């Protein structure tokens, strides 16, 4: 069974920064090493500063955002 997450599509933050998103896209991302033939889709929320970023760049920025968020929580 797939896990279900409740997503607030109206108030979600950008995937790459803490600002409110202005664009939502479903993107196809690289397959995972454990399932190389599977197609993975991801919902990407973008703020206007990140509209031109590709999925790889958004994912890198999201990791940075998460690391700083974890530091702030500690």
C-alpha positions in Angstrom: 0.0 0.0 0.0 1.3 3.4 -0.9 1.6 6.0 1.8 -0.8 8.9 1.5 0.2 12.5 2.4 -2.2 15.4 2.8 -0.9 18.2 0.6 -2.2 21.7 1.1 -2.1 22.8 -2.6 -3.3 26.3 -1.8 -0.8 27.2 0.9 2.3 25.1 0.1 5.8 26.5 0.2 8.0 26.4 -2.8 9.9 23.1 -2.9 13.2 25.0 -3.1 12.6 27.9 -0.7 10.3 29.0 2.1 8.1 31.4 0.0 4.6 30.6 -1.0 4.5 28.8 -4.4 3.0 30.4 -7.5 3.3 27.3 -9.8 2.6 23.6 -9.4 3.9 21.0 -11.8 4.1 17.2 -11.8 7.5 16.2 -13.0 9.1 12.9 -14.0 12.3 12.4 -12.0 15.2 10.0 -12.4 14.5 6.4 -11.5 15.7 5.2 -8.1 18.6 2.7 -7.9 16.3 0.1 -6.3 13.7 0.3 -9.1 15.7 1.4 -12.3 12.8 0.7 -14.7 10.1 2.5 -12.7 8.8 5.9 -13.6 8.7 8.3 -10.7 6.6 11.4 -10.6 7.0 14.2 -8.1 4.8 17.3 -7.4 7.1 20.4 -7.5 5.9 23.7 -6.0 7.8 26.7 -7.5 8.1 30.3 -6.4 8.6 32.9 -9.2 12.4 32.9 -8.5 12.6 29.2 -9.2 10.2 28.9 -12.2 13.1 28.3 -14.6 14.9 25.7 -12.5 14.9 22.1 -13.7 13.9 19.2 -11.5 17.5 18.4 -10.5 18.2 21.9 -9.4 14.9 22.1 -7.4 15.8 18.8 -5.7 19.3 20.2 -4.7 17.7 23.4 -3.4 15.1 21.3 -1.5 18.0 19.4 0.2 19.6 22.7 1.3 16.2 24.0 2.5 15.7 20.8 4.5 19.2 20.9 6.1 18.7 24.5 7.2 15.3 23.7 8.5 16.7 20.8 10.5 19.4 23.1 12.0 16.8 25.7 13.0 14.8 23.0 14.8 17.8 21.9 16.9 
